[in-house]
Amino acid sequence: MSIAAKFEIEYLQYLDAEGKQVRKDLPAFAKDLDHMVELYKLMLSTRVFDAKSVALQRTGKLGTYASCLGHEAAHVGIGSAMRPEDVYAPSYREYGAQLYRGVQPREVYMYWGGDERGNDYQKEPARHDFAWSVPIATQCLHAAGSALAFKIRGEKRVAVCTIGDGGSSKGDFYGAINIAGAQNLPLVAVIVNNQWAISVPRKIQSGAPTLAQKGIAAGLYCIQVDGNDIIAVRKAMEDALERARNGEGGSVIEAVTYRLGDHTTADDARRYRGEQEVKDAWAKEPMKRLRNWLVDKGVWDDAKEEAWKAECDEWMDNEVNAYLETKTQPVTAMFDYTFAEVPADLAKQRDYVLSLETQLESKKGH
């Protein structure tokens, strides 16, 4: 019997769980120790930001929030590999990538605080990235559409989307990678496999040995990386971005990591996963391994860590204050930005709400 096709999925790792280098062929960016320190500092900033975010929610100053605890290497690795002209279509917890691209914590807080103005990123290059996408996997189609536009225009730009392990089972994801393969689009789809789709474990989501291989059917390059190793994530991203930019097609990257916190602040993961599993995952978490590696290289120490944490605390205090001091939108905003021409029934509701507001203001005056 002849064979119609064969494939295998490569696995990439540079640093093990203790921060020991397992390969000698470090990519060029990893040889720049000053740059690696900056990446670590952003990972640490992201973790400080995440802890502050959960605290804000617990004190009633923020709505439901999706933590990124444990994802720092995967997210910062993605964002730092991209060029400013590229476009990013995130889901809802990739803050490390977004902070690298200019999103401000105050904007994250506005969004999770129920104010859509948080999606209107003020700094480049995030200014031309997509808004957060809570509907699962729809952002993948947005990225594929952007990639098609780049190809039609002849622009050397790449569209990047991120999706969770559970989201990679959605038809939107398959549709996005299928059109990317069929049309040879500059799309990089990263599956951030954190082992849990809310309460559904990876082992019952898919029978495939890897999630990366989902891209094989679409004709894309596929690779699995240690998602807790920022060097591996960044290297895989750089290679995928270069291929896409040179017209060599899209890629699917599976970054294997672990969601150390709850799915969101509305979740309690203790109900469906064991304490030992989480303890084992903490032993492999991304911050420790990169810190150990940098300490071994002589470019990081406890004093620098504490000094940077102090800077992060001050930065977060300023961002939180900026968020809390932001004036709320007028009540009419819910009507003004829905239709180009407001339908009669909504116009009637708008007038009614305005009359109620006028009555309330009048009562305050008395």
C-alpha positions as a Markdown table, in Angstrom:
| # | Residue | x | y | z |
|---|---|---|---|---|
| 1 | Met | 0.0 | 0.0 | 0.0 |
| 2 | Ser | 1.4 | 3.4 | -0.9 |
| 3 | Ile | 1.4 | 6.4 | 1.5 |
| 4 | Ala | -0.6 | 9.5 | 0.5 |
| 5 | Ala | 1.0 | 11.7 | 3.1 |
| 6 | Lys | 3.2 | 11.7 | 6.2 |
| 7 | Phe | 3.8 | 14.3 | 8.8 |
| 8 | Glu | 5.5 | 14.8 | 12.2 |
| 9 | Ile | 5.3 | 17.7 | 14.7 |
| 10 | Glu | 8.5 | 19.1 | 16.0 |
| 11 | Tyr | 8.9 | 20.2 | 19.6 |
| 12 | Leu | 11.0 | 23.2 | 20.6 |
| 13 | Gln | 12.5 | 24.0 | 24.0 |
| 14 | Tyr | 15.6 | 25.9 | 25.0 |
| 15 | Leu | 15.2 | 26.2 | 28.8 |
| 16 | Asp | 14.0 | 23.4 | 31.1 |
| 17 | Ala | 11.8 | 23.9 | 34.2 |
| 18 | Glu | 14.9 | 24.9 | 36.3 |
| 19 | Gly | 16.2 | 27.3 | 33.7 |
| 20 | Lys | 18.9 | 25.0 | 32.5 |
| 21 | Gln | 19.8 | 25.4 | 28.8 |
| 22 | Val | 19.0 | 22.2 | 26.9 |
| 23 | Arg | 20.2 | 23.4 | 23.5 |
| 24 | Lys | 23.4 | 25.2 | 22.4 |
| 25 | Asp | 22.1 | 26.9 | 19.3 |
| 26 | Leu | 20.5 | 29.9 | 21.0 |
| 27 | Pro | 18.8 | 32.3 | 18.5 |
| 28 | Ala | 20.3 | 35.7 | 18.0 |
| 29 | Phe | 17.9 | 37.6 | 20.2 |
| 30 | Ala | 18.6 | 35.3 | 23.2 |
| 31 | Lys | 22.3 | 36.1 | 23.0 |
| 32 | Asp | 21.4 | 39.8 | 23.7 |
| 33 | Leu | 21.2 | 39.5 | 27.4 |
| 34 | Asp | 20.1 | 43.1 | 27.9 |
| 35 | His | 17.1 | 42.3 | 25.6 |
| 36 | Met | 16.4 | 39.2 | 27.6 |
| 37 | Val | 16.4 | 41.2 | 30.8 |
| 38 | Glu | 13.8 | 43.6 | 29.3 |
| 39 | Leu | 11.6 | 40.6 | 28.3 |
| 40 | Tyr | 11.8 | 39.3 | 31.9 |
| 41 | Lys | 11.0 | 42.7 | 33.3 |
| 42 | Leu | 7.8 | 42.8 | 31.1 |
| 43 | Met | 6.9 | 39.3 | 32.2 |
| 44 | Leu | 7.3 | 40.4 | 35.8 |
| 45 | Ser | 5.3 | 43.6 | 35.1 |
| 46 | Thr | 2.6 | 41.5 | 33.6 |
| 47 | Arg | 2.4 | 39.3 | 36.7 |
| 48 | Val | 2.2 | 42.4 | 39.0 |
| 49 | Phe | -0.5 | 43.8 | 36.8 |
| 50 | Asp | -2.4 | 40.5 | 36.9 |
| 51 | Ala | -2.3 | 40.4 | 40.7 |
| 52 | Lys | -3.5 | 44.0 | 41.0 |
| 53 | Ser | -6.3 | 43.2 | 38.5 |
| 54 | Val | -7.7 | 40.3 | 40.6 |
| 55 | Ala | -7.5 | 42.5 | 43.7 |
| 56 | Leu | -9.5 | 45.3 | 42.0 |
| 57 | Gln | -12.2 | 42.8 | 41.0 |
| 58 | Arg | -12.3 | 41.3 | 44.5 |
| 59 | Thr | -12.8 | 44.8 | 46.0 |
| 60 | Gly | -15.7 | 45.6 | 43.6 |
| 61 | Lys | -13.8 | 48.1 | 41.4 |
| 62 | Leu | -13.7 | 45.8 | 38.3 |
| 63 | Gly | -16.0 | 43.4 | 36.6 |
| 64 | Thr | -15.2 | 39.8 | 35.8 |
| 65 | Tyr | -11.5 | 39.5 | 34.9 |
| 66 | Ala | -9.6 | 36.8 | 33.1 |
| 67 | Ser | -6.3 | 36.1 | 34.7 |
| 68 | Cys | -3.1 | 35.5 | 32.7 |
| 69 | Leu | -1.2 | 33.9 | 35.6 |
| 70 | Gly | 1.3 | 31.3 | 34.1 |
| 71 | His | 1.0 | 32.6 | 30.5 |
| 72 | Glu | 3.6 | 35.3 | 30.7 |
| 73 | Ala | 6.3 | 33.6 | 28.6 |
| 74 | Ala | 3.8 | 32.6 | 25.9 |
| 75 | His | 2.2 | 36.0 | 25.6 |
| 76 | Val | 5.4 | 38.2 | 25.8 |
| 77 | Gly | 7.1 | 35.8 | 23.4 |
| 78 | Ile | 4.3 | 36.4 | 20.9 |
| 79 | Gly | 4.2 | 40.2 | 21.2 |
| 80 | Ser | 7.9 | 40.7 | 21.2 |
| 81 | Ala | 8.4 | 38.8 | 18.0 |
| 82 | Met | 5.9 | 40.9 | 16.0 |
| 83 | Arg | 6.8 | 44.0 | 14.0 |
| 84 | Pro | 4.9 | 47.2 | 14.6 |
| 85 | Glu | 3.2 | 47.0 | 11.2 |
| 86 | Asp | 1.8 | 43.6 | 12.0 |
| 87 | Val | -1.8 | 43.1 | 13.3 |
| 88 | Tyr | -2.8 | 41.2 | 16.4 |
| 89 | Ala | -6.2 | 39.7 | 17.1 |
| 90 | Pro | -6.2 | 38.5 | 20.7 |
| 91 | Ser | -8.8 | 36.7 | 22.7 |
| 92 | Tyr | -9.2 | 38.0 | 26.2 |
| 93 | Arg | -6.2 | 37.2 | 28.4 |
| 94 | Glu | -3.1 | 37.9 | 26.3 |
| 95 | Tyr | -2.0 | 41.0 | 28.3 |
| 96 | Gly | 1.7 | 40.4 | 28.0 |
| 97 | Ala | 1.6 | 40.6 | 24.2 |
| 98 | Gln | -0.7 | 43.6 | 24.3 |
| 99 | Leu | 1.4 | 45.5 | 26.9 |
| 100 | Tyr | 4.4 | 45.0 | 24.7 |
| 101 | Arg | 2.5 | 46.5 | 21.8 |
| 102 | Gly | 1.4 | 49.5 | 23.8 |
| 103 | Val | -1.9 | 48.7 | 25.4 |
| 104 | Gln | -2.2 | 50.4 | 28.8 |
| 105 | Pro | -3.5 | 48.7 | 32.0 |
| 106 | Arg | -6.0 | 51.5 | 32.3 |
| 107 | Glu | -7.5 | 50.4 | 29.0 |
| 108 | Val | -7.7 | 46.8 | 30.2 |
| 109 | Tyr | -9.5 | 48.0 | 33.3 |
| 110 | Met | -11.9 | 50.1 | 31.3 |
| 111 | Tyr | -12.8 | 47.1 | 29.2 |
| 112 | Trp | -13.4 | 44.7 | 32.1 |
| 113 | Gly | -15.1 | 47.5 | 34.0 |
| 114 | Gly | -17.8 | 47.6 | 31.3 |
| 115 | Asp | -16.5 | 50.7 | 29.3 |
| 116 | Glu | -16.0 | 49.9 | 25.6 |
| 117 | Arg | -13.6 | 52.8 | 25.3 |
| 118 | Gly | -11.0 | 50.5 | 26.7 |
| 119 | Asn | -10.9 | 48.8 | 23.3 |
| 120 | Asp | -9.9 | 52.1 | 21.7 |
| 121 | Tyr | -6.2 | 51.7 | 22.3 |
| 122 | Gln | -4.4 | 55.0 | 22.3 |
| 123 | Lys | -0.8 | 54.0 | 21.6 |
| 124 | Glu | 0.9 | 52.5 | 18.6 |
| 125 | Pro | 1.3 | 49.8 | 17.4 |
| 126 | Ala | -1.7 | 48.5 | 19.4 |
| 127 | Arg | -3.8 | 51.3 | 17.9 |
| 128 | His | -4.3 | 49.2 | 14.8 |
| 129 | Asp | -4.7 | 45.9 | 16.6 |
| 130 | Phe | -8.1 | 44.3 | 17.1 |
| 131 | Ala | -10.2 | 44.6 | 20.3 |
| 132 | Trp | -10.5 | 41.9 | 22.9 |
| 133 | Ser | -12.7 | 39.0 | 21.7 |
| 134 | Val | -14.7 | 37.1 | 24.3 |
| 135 | Pro | -16.8 | 35.2 | 21.8 |
| 136 | Ile | -14.6 | 32.1 | 21.3 |
| 137 | Ala | -12.4 | 31.9 | 18.2 |
| 138 | Thr | -14.1 | 34.7 | 16.2 |
| 139 | Gln | -10.9 | 36.7 | 16.3 |
| 140 | Cys | -9.2 | 34.0 | 14.2 |
| 141 | Leu | -11.5 | 34.9 | 11.3 |
| 142 | His | -10.7 | 38.6 | 11.8 |
| 143 | Ala | -7.0 | 37.8 | 11.5 |
| 144 | Ala | -7.5 | 35.7 | 8.4 |
| 145 | Gly | -9.4 | 38.6 | 6.8 |
| 146 | Ser | -6.6 | 40.9 | 7.6 |
| 147 | Ala | -4.0 | 38.5 | 6.2 |
| 148 | Leu | -6.1 | 38.3 | 3.0 |
| 149 | Ala | -6.1 | 42.1 | 2.8 |
| 150 | Phe | -2.3 | 42.2 | 3.3 |
| 151 | Lys | -1.8 | 39.8 | 0.4 |
| 152 | Ile | -4.2 | 41.7 | -1.9 |
| 153 | Arg | -2.4 | 45.0 | -1.2 |
| 154 | Gly | 1.0 | 43.4 | -1.5 |
| 155 | Glu | 2.0 | 44.5 | 2.0 |
| 156 | Lys | 4.7 | 42.6 | 3.9 |
| 157 | Arg | 2.6 | 42.4 | 7.1 |
| 158 | Val | 1.4 | 39.4 | 9.1 |
| 159 | Ala | -1.8 | 38.9 | 11.0 |
| 160 | Val | -1.4 | 37.0 | 14.3 |
| 161 | Cys | -4.2 | 35.5 | 16.3 |
| 162 | Thr | -4.2 | 33.7 | 19.7 |
| 163 | Ile | -6.7 | 31.0 | 20.7 |
| 164 | Gly | -7.0 | 28.6 | 23.7 |
| 165 | Asp | -6.9 | 24.9 | 23.5 |
| 166 | Gly | -10.7 | 24.6 | 23.8 |
| 167 | Gly | -11.2 | 27.4 | 21.2 |
| 168 | Ser | -9.1 | 25.5 | 18.7 |
| 169 | Ser | -12.0 | 23.1 | 18.4 |
| 170 | Lys | -14.3 | 25.8 | 17.1 |
| 171 | Gly | -15.4 | 26.1 | 13.5 |
| 172 | Asp | -14.2 | 29.7 | 13.4 |
| 173 | Phe | -10.6 | 28.5 | 14.0 |
| 174 | Tyr | -10.8 | 25.8 | 11.4 |
| 175 | Gly | -12.3 | 28.2 | 8.9 |
| 176 | Ala | -9.5 | 30.7 | 9.5 |
| 177 | Ile | -6.6 | 28.3 | 9.1 |
| 178 | Asn | -8.3 | 26.6 | 6.1 |
| 179 | Ile | -8.6 | 29.8 | 4.1 |
| 180 | Ala | -5.0 | 30.7 | 5.2 |
| 181 | Gly | -3.7 | 27.5 | 3.7 |
| 182 | Ala | -5.9 | 27.6 | 0.6 |
| 183 | Gln | -4.9 | 31.2 | -0.2 |
| 184 | Asn | -1.4 | 31.1 | 1.1 |
| 185 | Leu | -2.1 | 33.9 | 3.6 |
| 186 | Pro | 0.4 | 35.6 | 6.0 |
| 187 | Leu | -1.4 | 34.2 | 9.1 |
| 188 | Val | 0.2 | 32.9 | 12.3 |
| 189 | Ala | -2.3 | 31.2 | 14.6 |
| 190 | Val | -1.0 | 30.5 | 18.1 |
| 191 | Ile | -2.9 | 27.9 | 20.2 |
| 192 | Val | -2.0 | 28.8 | 23.8 |
| 193 | Asn | -2.7 | 25.4 | 25.3 |
| 194 | Asn | -3.1 | 26.0 | 29.0 |
| 195 | Gln | -4.7 | 22.5 | 29.5 |
| 196 | Trp | -8.2 | 23.7 | 30.5 |
| 197 | Ala | -11.1 | 25.0 | 28.5 |
| 198 | Ile | -12.8 | 26.5 | 31.6 |
| 199 | Ser | -13.5 | 23.1 | 33.4 |
| 200 | Val | -12.9 | 20.8 | 30.4 |
| 201 | Pro | -9.4 | 19.2 | 30.5 |
| 202 | Arg | -7.2 | 18.9 | 27.4 |
| 203 | Lys | -7.4 | 15.1 | 27.4 |
| 204 | Ile | -11.1 | 15.0 | 26.5 |
| 205 | Gln | -11.1 | 18.0 | 24.1 |
| 206 | Ser | -9.3 | 16.2 | 21.3 |
| 207 | Gly | -7.9 | 12.8 | 20.5 |
| 208 | Ala | -5.0 | 14.2 | 18.6 |
| 209 | Pro | -1.5 | 13.8 | 20.3 |
| 210 | Thr | -0.9 | 17.5 | 19.7 |
| 211 | Leu | -3.1 | 20.5 | 18.9 |
| 212 | Ala | -0.4 | 21.9 | 16.6 |
| 213 | Gln | -1.3 | 19.1 | 14.0 |
| 214 | Lys | -4.7 | 20.7 | 13.4 |
| 215 | Gly | -2.9 | 22.9 | 11.0 |
| 216 | Ile | -1.7 | 20.0 | 8.9 |
| 217 | Ala | -5.2 | 19.5 | 7.3 |
| 218 | Ala | -5.1 | 23.2 | 6.3 |
| 219 | Gly | -1.7 | 22.9 | 4.7 |
| 220 | Leu | 0.1 | 25.1 | 7.2 |
| 221 | Tyr | 3.5 | 24.7 | 8.9 |
| 222 | Cys | 3.0 | 23.4 | 12.4 |
| 223 | Ile | 5.1 | 23.2 | 15.5 |
| 224 | Gln | 4.7 | 22.6 | 19.3 |
| 225 | Val | 6.8 | 24.6 | 21.7 |
| 226 | Asp | 7.3 | 24.7 | 25.5 |
| 227 | Gly | 5.0 | 27.6 | 26.2 |
| 228 | Asn | 6.7 | 28.3 | 29.5 |
| 229 | Asp | 10.0 | 28.9 | 27.7 |
| 230 | Ile | 10.0 | 32.4 | 26.2 |
| 231 | Ile | 13.0 | 31.7 | 24.1 |
| 232 | Ala | 11.2 | 28.8 | 22.4 |
| 233 | Val | 8.0 | 30.8 | 21.9 |
| 234 | Arg | 9.8 | 33.8 | 20.5 |
| 235 | Lys | 12.0 | 31.7 | 18.2 |
| 236 | Ala | 9.0 | 29.8 | 16.8 |
| 237 | Met | 7.2 | 33.1 | 16.3 |
| 238 | Glu | 10.1 | 34.7 | 14.5 |
| 239 | Asp | 10.4 | 31.8 | 12.1 |
| 240 | Ala | 6.7 | 31.7 | 11.4 |
| 241 | Leu | 6.5 | 35.5 | 10.9 |
| 242 | Glu | 9.4 | 35.5 | 8.5 |
| 243 | Arg | 7.9 | 32.7 | 6.4 |
| 244 | Ala | 4.6 | 34.5 | 6.3 |
| 245 | Arg | 6.2 | 37.8 | 5.4 |
| 246 | Asn | 8.2 | 36.1 | 2.6 |
| 247 | Gly | 5.1 | 34.7 | 1.0 |
| 248 | Glu | 5.8 | 31.1 | 2.2 |
| 249 | Gly | 2.4 | 30.7 | 4.0 |
| 250 | Gly | 0.9 | 30.6 | 7.4 |
| 251 | Ser | 1.6 | 28.6 | 10.6 |
| 252 | Val | 0.0 | 27.0 | 13.6 |
| 253 | Ile | 2.1 | 27.2 | 16.8 |
| 254 | Glu | 1.0 | 25.3 | 19.9 |
| 255 | Ala | 2.4 | 26.8 | 23.0 |
| 256 | Val | 2.1 | 24.3 | 25.9 |
| 257 | Thr | 1.6 | 26.0 | 29.2 |
| 258 | Tyr | -0.7 | 25.9 | 32.2 |
| 259 | Arg | -3.4 | 28.1 | 33.6 |
| 260 | Leu | -2.3 | 28.6 | 37.1 |
| 261 | Gly | -5.3 | 30.6 | 38.2 |
| 262 | Asp | -9.0 | 30.3 | 37.7 |
| 263 | His | -10.5 | 30.7 | 34.3 |
| 264 | Thr | -11.9 | 34.0 | 35.3 |
| 265 | Thr | -12.7 | 35.7 | 38.7 |
| 266 | Ala | -16.2 | 34.1 | 38.3 |
| 267 | Asp | -14.7 | 30.6 | 38.4 |
| 268 | Asp | -13.4 | 28.4 | 41.1 |
| 269 | Ala | -11.0 | 25.9 | 39.6 |
| 270 | Arg | -10.7 | 23.9 | 42.8 |
| 271 | Arg | -14.1 | 22.3 | 42.0 |
| 272 | Tyr | -12.7 | 20.4 | 39.0 |
| 273 | Arg | -8.9 | 20.0 | 39.2 |
| 274 | Gly | -6.7 | 18.6 | 41.9 |
| 275 | Glu | -4.3 | 20.4 | 44.2 |
| 276 | Gln | -1.3 | 18.2 | 43.2 |
| 277 | Glu | -1.8 | 19.0 | 39.5 |
| 278 | Val | -1.6 | 22.7 | 40.2 |
| 279 | Lys | 1.4 | 22.2 | 42.4 |
| 280 | Asp | 3.2 | 20.3 | 39.7 |
| 281 | Ala | 2.4 | 23.1 | 37.2 |
| 282 | Trp | 3.9 | 25.7 | 39.5 |
| 283 | Ala | 7.2 | 23.8 | 39.4 |
| 284 | Lys | 7.3 | 24.4 | 35.7 |
| 285 | Glu | 6.1 | 28.0 | 35.6 |
| 286 | Pro | 7.7 | 30.5 | 33.2 |
| 287 | Met | 9.1 | 33.2 | 35.6 |
| 288 | Lys | 11.3 | 30.9 | 37.6 |
| 289 | Arg | 13.1 | 29.3 | 34.6 |
| 290 | Leu | 14.0 | 32.6 | 32.9 |
| 291 | Arg | 15.0 | 34.2 | 36.2 |
| 292 | Asn | 17.3 | 31.3 | 37.0 |
| 293 | Trp | 18.9 | 31.5 | 33.5 |
| 294 | Leu | 19.5 | 35.3 | 33.8 |
| 295 | Val | 20.9 | 34.9 | 37.3 |
| 296 | Asp | 23.3 | 32.2 | 36.0 |
| 297 | Lys | 24.3 | 34.6 | 33.2 |
| 298 | Gly | 25.1 | 37.3 | 35.9 |
| 299 | Val | 22.7 | 39.9 | 34.6 |
| 300 | Trp | 19.9 | 39.6 | 37.3 |
| 301 | Asp | 19.8 | 39.3 | 41.1 |
| 302 | Asp | 17.5 | 39.8 | 44.1 |
| 303 | Ala | 18.2 | 43.5 | 44.4 |
| 304 | Lys | 17.3 | 44.2 | 40.8 |
| 305 | Glu | 14.1 | 42.1 | 41.2 |
| 306 | Glu | 13.0 | 44.1 | 44.2 |
| 307 | Ala | 13.8 | 47.4 | 42.6 |
| 308 | Trp | 11.8 | 46.5 | 39.5 |
| 309 | Lys | 8.9 | 45.3 | 41.5 |
| 310 | Ala | 8.8 | 48.7 | 43.3 |
| 311 | Glu | 8.7 | 50.4 | 39.9 |
| 312 | Cys | 5.9 | 48.1 | 38.8 |
| 313 | Asp | 3.9 | 48.9 | 42.0 |
| 314 | Glu | 4.2 | 52.6 | 41.3 |
| 315 | Trp | 3.3 | 52.1 | 37.6 |
| 316 | Met | 0.2 | 50.1 | 38.6 |
| 317 | Asp | -0.9 | 52.7 | 41.2 |
| 318 | Asn | -0.8 | 55.4 | 38.4 |
| 319 | Glu | -2.7 | 53.2 | 36.0 |
| 320 | Val | -5.4 | 52.2 | 38.6 |
| 321 | Asn | -5.9 | 55.9 | 39.5 |
| 322 | Ala | -6.2 | 56.8 | 35.9 |
| 323 | Tyr | -8.9 | 54.2 | 35.5 |
| 324 | Leu | -10.8 | 55.1 | 38.6 |
| 325 | Glu | -10.7 | 58.8 | 37.7 |
| 326 | Thr | -12.0 | 58.3 | 34.2 |
| 327 | Lys | -15.4 | 59.9 | 33.8 |
| 328 | Thr | -18.2 | 57.6 | 32.8 |
| 329 | Gln | -19.7 | 58.0 | 29.3 |
| 330 | Pro | -23.1 | 59.8 | 29.0 |
| 331 | Val | -26.0 | 57.5 | 29.2 |
| 332 | Thr | -26.8 | 58.1 | 25.5 |
| 333 | Ala | -23.6 | 56.4 | 24.5 |
| 334 | Met | -25.4 | 53.0 | 24.5 |
| 335 | Phe | -27.6 | 54.3 | 21.7 |
| 336 | Asp | -25.2 | 56.6 | 19.8 |
| 337 | Tyr | -22.7 | 53.9 | 18.7 |
| 338 | Thr | -25.0 | 51.1 | 17.6 |
| 339 | Phe | -26.4 | 52.3 | 14.3 |
| 340 | Ala | -25.3 | 54.9 | 11.8 |
| 341 | Glu | -28.9 | 56.1 | 11.8 |
| 342 | Val | -30.7 | 55.4 | 15.0 |
| 343 | Pro | -34.0 | 53.4 | 14.3 |
| 344 | Ala | -37.2 | 55.0 | 15.5 |
| 345 | Asp | -37.7 | 52.6 | 18.4 |
| 346 | Leu | -34.2 | 53.2 | 19.8 |
| 347 | Ala | -34.6 | 56.9 | 19.3 |
| 348 | Lys | -37.7 | 56.8 | 21.4 |
| 349 | Gln | -35.9 | 54.8 | 24.1 |
| 350 | Arg | -33.0 | 57.3 | 24.0 |
| 351 | Asp | -35.4 | 60.2 | 24.5 |
| 352 | Tyr | -37.0 | 58.4 | 27.4 |
| 353 | Val | -33.7 | 57.7 | 29.1 |
| 354 | Leu | -32.7 | 61.4 | 28.7 |
| 355 | Ser | -36.0 | 62.5 | 30.3 |
| 356 | Leu | -35.3 | 60.2 | 33.3 |
| 357 | Glu | -31.8 | 61.6 | 33.6 |
| 358 | Thr | -33.2 | 65.2 | 33.5 |
| 359 | Gln | -35.7 | 64.3 | 36.2 |
| 360 | Leu | -32.9 | 62.9 | 38.4 |
| 361 | Glu | -30.7 | 65.9 | 37.9 |
| 362 | Ser | -33.7 | 68.1 | 38.8 |
| 363 | Lys | -34.3 | 66.3 | 42.0 |
| 364 | Lys | -30.6 | 66.6 | 42.9 |
| 365 | Gly | -31.0 | 70.3 | 42.5 |
| 366 | His | -33.7 | 70.5 | 45.0 |
